[in-house]
């Protein structure tokens, strides 16, 4: 019985598999055997075989993914990366924290291109390899010495005074 789990292959791995299967097909291996060997369907192997016979091995190579051209050129994306490295304070923001809306505003002001906030977050993750970080928040009024003293004296008393059955 076949497994219900299907591993997702990268574009490079899919291409490698198609080309290896094509070599087997050219060597005379039956389509059903090629399908078993490369863990794919007979329909896929049949389609690859048809493409191979009609257009050749190069037609089975991966194509550049379709999609619209970027609004920004590679040089402009490099500028965005440089601005991100400079930090938000260098660009007039109050603290050193990049957010989607901030990066969006920066791109709009510098290049006149408007992106959606969620897409900007995706750009930060995929294009610049940045991840979402939650800042560690500490109250400005916090006095570490008083806090430590409270934990050592009051908290230990409170903790000791609590009975096991309390709160039930």
MIDOSE-1310 file (N, C-alpha, C; in nm, 2 decimals, decimal comma, always signed):
residues 168
xxxx	+0,08/-0,12/+0,00/+0,00/+0,00/+0,00/+0,09/+0,12/+0,00; +0,05/+0,23/-0,08/+0,13/+0,35/-0,09/+0,11/+0,43/+0,03; +0,21/+0,51/+0,07/+0,20/+0,60/+0,18/+0,12/+0,72/+0,14; +0,04/+0,78/+0,24/-0,04/+0,90/+0,21/+0,05/+1,02/+0,22
xxxx	+0,17/+1,01/+0,27/+0,26/+1,13/+0,28/+0,33/+1,14/+0,15; +0,33/+1,26/+0,09/+0,40/+1,29/-0,03/+0,50/+1,40/+0,00; +0,62/+1,37/-0,03/+0,73/+1,46/+0,00/+0,73/+1,57/-0,11; +0,75/+1,69/-0,07/+0,75/+1,81/-0,16/+0,89/+1,82/-0,21
xxxx	+0,92/+1,81/-0,34/+1,05/+1,82/-0,39/+1,08/+1,96/-0,44; +1,20/+2,00/-0,44/+1,24/+2,13/-0,49/+1,24/+2,13/-0,64; +1,24/+2,25/-0,70/+1,24/+2,26/-0,84/+1,36/+2,19/-0,90; +1,48/+2,20/-0,84/+1,60/+2,14/-0,89/+1,59/+1,99/-0,88
xxxx	+1,53/+1,94/-0,77/+1,51/+1,79/-0,76/+1,41/+1,74/-0,86; +1,31/+1,81/-0,89/+1,21/+1,77/-0,99/+1,27/+1,76/-1,13; +1,36/+1,86/-1,16/+1,43/+1,86/-1,29/+1,52/+1,74/-1,30; +1,60/+1,72/-1,19/+1,69/+1,61/-1,19/+1,62/+1,48/-1,21
xxxx	+1,50/+1,46/-1,15/+1,42/+1,34/-1,16/+1,37/+1,32/-1,31; +1,32/+1,43/-1,37/+1,27/+1,43/-1,50/+1,38/+1,39/-1,60; +1,50/+1,45/-1,58/+1,61/+1,42/-1,68/+1,66/+1,28/-1,66; +1,67/+1,23/-1,54/+1,71/+1,09/-1,51/+1,61/+1,00/-1,57
xxxx	+1,48/+1,03/-1,56/+1,37/+0,94/-1,61/+1,38/+0,95/-1,77; +1,41/+1,06/-1,82/+1,42/+1,07/-1,97/+1,54/+0,99/-2,02; +1,65/+0,98/-1,95/+1,76/+0,90/-1,99/+1,72/+0,75/-1,99; +1,64/+0,71/-1,89/+1,60/+0,57/-1,88/+1,50/+0,55/-2,00
xxxx	+1,41/+0,64/-2,03/+1,32/+0,62/-2,14/+1,39/+0,61/-2,27; +1,49/+0,69/-2,29/+1,57/+0,68/-2,41/+1,65/+0,55/-2,42; +1,68/+0,49/-2,30/+1,75/+0,36/-2,30/+1,66/+0,25/-2,32; +1,52/+0,27/-2,33/+1,43/+0,17/-2,36/+1,36/+0,11/-2,24
xxxx	+1,37/+0,17/-2,12/+1,30/+0,12/-2,00/+1,16/+0,15/-2,02; +1,07/+0,06/-1,98/+0,93/+0,08/-1,99/+0,88/+0,19/-1,90; +0,77/+0,26/-1,94/+0,72/+0,37/-1,87/+0,68/+0,33/-1,72; +0,61/+0,22/-1,71/+0,57/+0,17/-1,58/+0,68/+0,15/-1,48
xxxx	+0,80/+0,10/-1,54/+0,92/+0,08/-1,45/+0,98/+0,22/-1,42; +0,98/+0,31/-1,51/+1,03/+0,44/-1,48/+0,95/+0,51/-1,37; +0,82/+0,50/-1,38/+0,73/+0,55/-1,28/+0,76/+0,50/-1,14; +0,78/+0,37/-1,13/+0,81/+0,30/-1,00/+0,95/+0,35/-0,95
xxxx	+1,04/+0,35/-1,04/+1,18/+0,39/-1,01/+1,19/+0,53/-0,95; +1,11/+0,62/-1,01/+1,12/+0,76/-0,97/+1,01/+0,81/-0,88; +0,93/+0,72/-0,83/+0,82/+0,74/-0,74/+0,72/+0,85/-0,79; +0,68/+0,83/-0,91/+0,58/+0,93/-0,98/+0,47/+0,85/-1,04
xxxx	+0,38/+0,92/-1,11/+0,27/+0,85/-1,17/+0,30/+0,81/-1,32; +0,23/+0,72/-1,37/+0,25/+0,68/-1,51/+0,21/+0,79/-1,60; +0,11/+0,87/-1,56/+0,07/+0,98/-1,64/+0,18/+1,08/-1,66; +0,25/+1,11/-1,55/+0,37/+1,20/-1,56/+0,48/+1,15/-1,65
xxxx	+0,51/+1,02/-1,64/+0,61/+0,96/-1,72/+0,57/+0,96/-1,87; +0,44/+0,94/-1,89/+0,39/+0,94/-2,03/+0,40/+1,08/-2,09; +0,37/+1,18/-2,01/+0,38/+1,32/-2,05/+0,53/+1,35/-2,08; +0,62/+1,31/-1,99/+0,76/+1,34/-2,01/+0,81/+1,27/-2,14
xxxx	+0,76/+1,14/-2,16/+0,80/+1,07/-2,28/+0,75/+1,14/-2,41; +0,63/+1,19/-2,40/+0,57/+1,26/-2,52/+0,66/+1,38/-2,55; +0,69/+1,46/-2,44/+0,77/+1,58/-2,46/+0,91/+1,55/-2,51; +0,97/+1,44/-2,46/+1,10/+1,40/-2,50/+1,10/+1,36/-2,64
xxxx	+1,00/+1,29/-2,69/+1,00/+1,24/-2,83/+0,97/+1,36/-2,93; +0,89/+1,45/-2,88/+0,85/+1,56/-2,96/+0,95/+1,68/-2,97; +1,00/+1,72/-2,85/+1,09/+1,84/-2,84/+1,23/+1,82/-2,79; +1,26/+1,70/-2,74/+1,39/+1,67/-2,69/+1,41/+1,69/-2,55
xxxx	+1,54/+1,66/-2,50/+1,57/+1,66/-2,36/+1,57/+1,80/-2,30; +1,60/+1,90/-2,38/+1,61/+2,04/-2,32/+1,47/+2,09/-2,28; +1,37/+2,04/-2,34/+1,23/+2,08/-2,31/+1,19/+2,03/-2,17; +1,26/+1,93/-2,12/+1,23/+1,88/-1,98/+1,30/+1,95/-1,87
xxxx	+1,39/+2,04/-1,91/+1,46/+2,12/-1,81/+1,36/+2,22/-1,75; +1,39/+2,26/-1,63/+1,30/+2,35/-1,56/+1,31/+2,49/-1,63; +1,19/+2,55/-1,63/+1,18/+2,68/-1,69/+1,18/+2,79/-1,57; +1,21/+2,91/-1,61/+1,20/+3,02/-1,51/+1,06/+3,03/-1,47
xxxx	+1,03/+3,04/-1,34/+0,89/+3,05/-1,30/+0,82/+3,18/-1,36; +0,70/+3,16/-1,40/+0,63/+3,27/-1,46/+0,58/+3,36/-1,35; +0,57/+3,48/-1,39/+0,52/+3,59/-1,30/+0,56/+3,72/-1,35; +0,50/+3,82/-1,29/+0,53/+3,96/-1,34/+0,67/+4,00/-1,30
xxxx	+0,72/+4,09/-1,37/+0,85/+4,15/-1,34/+0,84/+4,23/-1,21; +0,95/+4,24/-1,14/+0,95/+4,31/-1,02/+0,94/+4,46/-1,05; +0,88/+4,53/-0,95/+0,86/+4,68/-0,97/+1,00/+4,75/-0,95; +1,09/+4,68/-0,87/+1,22/+4,74/-0,85/+1,32/+4,66/-0,92
xxxx	+1,43/+4,73/-0,97/+1,54/+4,66/-1,04/+1,63/+4,60/-0,93; +1,72/+4,51/-0,98/+1,81/+4,45/-0,89/+1,90/+4,56/-0,81; +1,93/+4,66/-0,88/+2,01/+4,77/-0,82/+1,93/+4,84/-0,71; +1,80/+4,86/-0,73/+1,71/+4,92/-0,63/+1,69/+4,83/-0,51
xxxx	+1,68/+4,70/-0,54/+1,67/+4,60/-0,43/+1,79/+4,61/-0,34; +1,91/+4,62/-0,41/+2,04/+4,63/-0,34/+2,04/+4,76/-0,25; +1,98/+4,87/-0,30/+1,97/+4,99/-0,22/+1,88/+4,97/-0,10; +1,77/+4,89/-0,12/+1,68/+4,87/-0,01/+1,76/+4,79/+0,10
xxxx	+1,83/+4,69/+0,06/+1,91/+4,61/+0,15/+2,01/+4,69/+0,23; +2,07/+4,79/+0,16/+2,17/+4,88/+0,22/+2,10/+4,97/+0,32; +1,98/+5,02/+0,29/+1,90/+5,10/+0,38/+1,86/+5,02/+0,50; +1,83/+4,89/+0,49/+1,79/+4,81/+0,60/+1,91/+4,79/+0,69
xxxx	+2,03/+4,77/+0,63/+2,15/+4,75/+0,71/+2,19/+4,88/+0,79; +2,16/+5,00/+0,73/+2,18/+5,13/+0,80/+2,10/+5,14/+0,93; +1,98/+5,08/+0,93/+1,89/+5,08/+1,04/+1,79/+5,19/+1,03; +1,68/+5,17/+1,11/+1,56/+5,26/+1,10/+1,60/+5,40/+1,15
xxxx	+1,68/+5,41/+1,25/+1,71/+5,55/+1,31/+1,78/+5,63/+1,20; +1,87/+5,58/+1,12/+1,93/+5,65/+1,01/+1,83/+5,71/+0,91; +1,71/+5,65/+0,91/+1,61/+5,69/+0,82/+1,49/+5,77/+0,88; +1,52/+5,82/+1,00/+1,42/+5,91/+1,07/+1,32/+5,84/+1,16
xxxx	+1,34/+5,72/+1,19/+1,24/+5,65/+1,28/+1,29/+5,66/+1,42; +1,20/+5,65/+1,52/+1,24/+5,68/+1,66/+1,32/+5,57/+1,73; +1,30/+5,44/+1,69/+1,37/+5,34/+1,75/+1,43/+5,25/+1,64; +1,52/+5,15/+1,69/+1,59/+5,07/+1,60/+1,51/+4,94/+1,57
xxxx	+1,39/+4,95/+1,52/+1,31/+4,83/+1,49/+1,24/+4,85/+1,36; +1,28/+4,75/+1,26/+1,21/+4,75/+1,13/+1,08/+4,68/+1,14; +0,98/+4,74/+1,09/+0,85/+4,68/+1,08/+0,80/+4,69/+0,93; +0,70/+4,61/+0,90/+0,65/+4,61/+0,76/+0,61/+4,75/+0,72
xxxx	+0,53/+4,82/+0,80/+0,48/+4,95/+0,76/+0,60/+5,05/+0,74; +0,70/+5,03/+0,82/+0,82/+5,12/+0,81/+0,90/+5,10/+0,68; +0,92/+4,97/+0,65/+0,99/+4,93/+0,52/+0,90/+4,97/+0,40; +0,78/+4,96/+0,41/+0,68/+4,99/+0,31/+0,69/+5,14/+0,28
xxxx	+0,69/+5,22/+0,39/+0,70/+5,37/+0,38/+0,84/+5,41/+0,32; +0,94/+5,34/+0,36/+1,08/+5,37/+0,31/+1,08/+5,35/+0,16; +1,03/+5,24/+0,11/+1,03/+5,20/-0,03/+0,94/+5,30/-0,11; +0,83/+5,34/-0,05/+0,74/+5,43/-0,12/+0,81/+5,57/-0,14
xxxx	+0,87/+5,62/-0,03/+0,94/+5,75/-0,03/+1,06/+5,75/-0,12; +1,14/+5,64/-0,12/+1,26/+5,64/-0,20/+1,24/+5,61/-0,35; +1,15/+5,51/-0,38/+1,13/+5,47/-0,52/+0,99/+5,50/-0,58; +0,90/+5,54/-0,49/+0,76/+5,57/-0,54/+0,68/+5,45/-0,58
xxxx	+0,72/+5,33/-0,52/+0,65/+5,21/-0,54/+0,58/+5,17/-0,41; +0,45/+5,13/-0,42/+0,37/+5,10/-0,30/+0,35/+4,95/-0,30; +0,39/+4,88/-0,19/+0,37/+4,74/-0,17/+0,27/+4,73/-0,05; +0,20/+4,61/-0,05/+0,12/+4,58/+0,07/+0,20/+4,54/+0,19
xxxx	+0,16/+4,58/+0,31/+0,24/+4,55/+0,43/+0,27/+4,41/+0,44; +0,18/+4,32/+0,41/+0,21/+4,17/+0,43/+0,31/+4,13/+0,32; +0,31/+4,19/+0,21/+0,40/+4,15/+0,10/+0,54/+4,20/+0,14; +0,55/+4,32/+0,21/+0,68/+4,37/+0,25/+0,74/+4,27/+0,35
xxxx	+0,66/+4,22/+0,44/+0,71/+4,12/+0,54/+0,76/+4,00/+0,47; +0,69/+3,96/+0,37/+0,74/+3,84/+0,29/+0,87/+3,87/+0,22; +0,89/+3,99/+0,16/+1,01/+4,04/+0,10/+1,12/+4,03/+0,20; +1,10/+4,09/+0,32/+1,20/+4,09/+0,42/+1,25/+3,94/+0,46
xxxx	+1,16/+3,85/+0,46/+1,19/+3,71/+0,49/+1,26/+3,64/+0,37; +1,21/+3,66/+0,25/+1,27/+3,58/+0,14/+1,39/+3,65/+0,07; +1,38/+3,77/+0,05/+1,48/+3,84/-0,03/+1,60/+3,88/+0,06; +1,57/+3,92/+0,19/+1,68/+3,97/+0,28/+1,71/+3,87/+0,39
xxxx	+1,64/+3,76/+0,40/+1,66/+3,66/+0,50/+1,65/+3,71/+0,64; +1,55/+3,80/+0,66/+1,53/+3,86/+0,79/+1,41/+3,79/+0,85; +1,41/+3,77/+0,98/+1,29/+3,70/+1,04/+1,23/+3,79/+1,15; +1,10/+3,76/+1,18/+1,03/+3,84/+1,27/+1,08/+3,82/+1,41
xxxx	+1,11/+3,92/+1,48/+1,16/+3,92/+1,61/+1,07/+3,99/+1,71; +1,05/+3,94/+1,82/+0,97/+4,01/+1,92/+1,06/+4,08/+2,02; +1,06/+4,21/+2,03/+1,15/+4,28/+2,12/+1,12/+4,25/+2,26; +1,23/+4,24/+2,34/+1,22/+4,22/+2,48/+1,19/+4,35/+2,55
xxxx	+1,07/+4,35/+2,61/+1,02/+4,48/+2,67/+1,05/+4,48/+2,82; +1,11/+4,59/+2,86/+1,14/+4,61/+3,00/+1,09/+4,75/+3,04; +1,02/+4,76/+3,15/+0,97/+4,90/+3,19/+1,09/+4,99/+3,22; +1,08/+5,11/+3,18/+1,18/+5,21/+3,20/+1,20/+5,24/+3,35
xxxx	+1,09/+5,23/+3,43/+1,10/+5,25/+3,57/+1,16/+5,14/+3,65; +1,18/+5,03/+3,59/+1,23/+4,91/+3,66/+1,36/+4,93/+3,72; +1,37/+4,90/+3,85/+1,49/+4,91/+3,93/+1,54/+4,77/+3,96; +1,64/+4,72/+3,90/+1,69/+4,58/+3,91/+1,73/+4,55/+4,05
xxxx	+1,79/+4,64/+4,12/+1,83/+4,62/+4,26/+1,71/+4,59/+4,35; +1,61/+4,68/+4,34/+1,49/+4,66/+4,42/+1,42/+4,53/+4,39; +1,42/+4,50/+4,26/+1,35/+4,38/+4,21/+1,42/+4,26/+4,27; +1,55/+4,25/+4,26/+1,62/+4,14/+4,31/+1,60/+4,12/+4,47
xxxx	+1,60/+4,24/+4,54/+1,58/+4,23/+4,68/+1,44/+4,18/+4,71; +1,34/+4,23/+4,64/+1,20/+4,18/+4,66/+1,19/+4,03/+4,64; +1,25/+3,98/+4,53/+1,25/+3,84/+4,51/+1,31/+3,76/+4,62; +1,43/+3,81/+4,67/+1,50/+3,73/+4,77/+1,43/+3,74/+4,91
xxxx	+1,36/+3,85/+4,94/+1,29/+3,86/+5,07/+1,14/+3,83/+5,06; +1,07/+3,91/+5,00/+0,92/+3,91/+5,00/+0,87/+3,78/+4,93; +0,93/+3,76/+4,81/+0,88/+3,65/+4,73/+0,90/+3,51/+4,80; +1,01/+3,50/+4,86/+1,04/+3,37/+4,93/+0,95/+3,35/+5,05
xxxx	+0,91/+3,46/+5,12/+0,82/+3,45/+5,23/+0,68/+3,42/+5,18; +0,64/+3,48/+5,07/+0,51/+3,45/+5,01/+0,50/+3,31/+4,97; +0,60/+3,26/+4,90/+0,61/+3,13/+4,85/+0,60/+3,03/+4,96; +0,68/+3,05/+5,07/+0,68/+2,96/+5,18/+0,55/+2,95/+5,25
xxxx	+0,48/+3,07/+5,27/+0,36/+3,07/+5,34/+0,24/+3,01/+5,27; +0,25/+2,98/+5,15/+0,14/+2,92/+5,07/+0,13/+2,77/+5,11; +0,01/+2,72/+5,14/-0,01/+2,58/+5,17/-0,04/+2,51/+5,04; -0,02/+2,38/+5,05/-0,04/+2,29/+4,93/-0,19/+2,29/+4,88
xxxx	-0,28/+2,30/+4,98/-0,42/+2,29/+4,95/-0,48/+2,42/+4,91; -0,41/+2,53/+4,92/-0,47/+2,67/+4,90/-0,51/+2,68/+4,76; -0,62/+2,75/+4,74/-0,66/+2,78/+4,60/-0,75/+2,68/+4,54; -0,78/+2,57/+4,61/-0,86/+2,47/+4,55/-1,01/+2,49/+4,58
